[in-house]
């Protein structure tokens, strides 16, 4: 778990991730979060069940954290306001890629900037992570601002996609 001024960022274990995909009130009670109706597209549920959870189960120790969803909970309301996570474990150079999204109604409030900052602090405490990578569409100004505010450097362009990095050592 990661805590910032306004947020609690919770990595879900396999059981919790299944409950999250089902929009279960059991998880809400367990984590003491407000129930938020989430509609998860079937392709995301399938990807979670058949790709993400098997990777989590294969991971050593707490390395499942690189495969799961991290939910972002606003402290004051106990609402889940965003999700973020890694796109797999660190490569041979200690690089991990992140992805993230803020729920409608919570955008433009600095939530994701704060959440990514929290994940950067978490990664600094990991001996296996040297650098965080992120990919954004060149027109996704909100995502670009999140990365810029967290001092990521744009290092590459591939067609319409921009690649960013942030050293954490």
PyMOL commands that set and color helices and strands:
alter all, ss='L'
color gray80, all
select helices_A, chain A and resi 14-21+25-31+42-58+63-66+111-124+141-149
alter helices_A, ss='H'
color red, helices_A
select strands_A, chain A and resi 2-3+7-11+70-74+80-86+95-102+131-137+153-158+161-167
alter strands_A, ss='S'
color yellow, strands_A
deselect
rebuild
show_as cartoon
